[in-house]
């Protein structure tokens, strides 16, 4: 079995709206950043805390992409 080589998980420098979290996740998983943005938006609906908390954790934990 050949294992597909993924890029490292980093916040995107190109595909970003706020901090590049959704763009970085999209690059890592190979799907559109739209789906991650939609997921964080849906997580904001029940009072905002789940979505904001998850996004802030990713912002703090996932390193910024190097130039």
C-alpha positions in Angstrom: 0.0 0.0 0.0 1.3 3.4 -0.9 0.6 6.1 1.7 -0.2 9.5 0.3 2.2 12.3 1.6 0.3 15.1 3.2 1.7 18.6 3.7 2.3 19.5 7.3 -0.6 21.1 9.2 0.0 24.8 9.1 -2.1 27.9 9.0 -2.4 29.0 5.4 -0.7 32.2 4.2 -2.7 32.4 0.9 -6.1 31.0 1.7 -7.1 33.0 4.7 -9.9 35.3 6.0 -8.8 35.8 9.6 -5.9 33.7 10.7 -5.7 31.0 8.0 -7.0 28.2 10.2 -9.6 27.0 7.8 -7.3 27.4 4.8 -4.6 25.4 6.6 -7.0 22.6 7.5 -8.3 22.5 3.9 -4.8 22.2 2.5 -4.0 19.4 5.0 -7.1 17.4 4.3 -7.2 18.2 0.6 -10.7 19.7 0.5 -12.2 23.1 0.0 -11.8 25.7 2.8 -15.5 26.4 2.4 -16.4 23.3 4.3 -14.3 24.2 7.3 -15.6 27.7 7.3 -19.2 26.4 7.2 -18.4 24.0 10.1 -17.0 26.8 12.2 -20.0 29.0 11.3 -22.5 26.2 12.3 -20.5 25.7 15.6 -21.1 29.4 16.3 -24.9 29.0 16.2 -25.4 27.6 19.7 -24.3 30.7 21.6 -21.0 31.2 19.8 -18.8 29.6 22.4 -18.2 26.2 20.7 -17.1 27.8 17.4 -15.0 30.5 18.9 -13.3 28.2 21.3 -12.4 25.7 18.6 -11.2 28.3 16.2 -9.1 30.0 18.9 -7.6 26.7 20.0 -6.6 25.9 16.4 -5.2 29.5 16.0 -3.0 29.0 19.1 -2.0 25.3 18.5 -1.4 25.2 14.7 1.8 27.0 13.6 1.8 29.7 11.0 3.2 28.6 7.6 6.7 29.8 6.9 7.4 32.1 4.1 
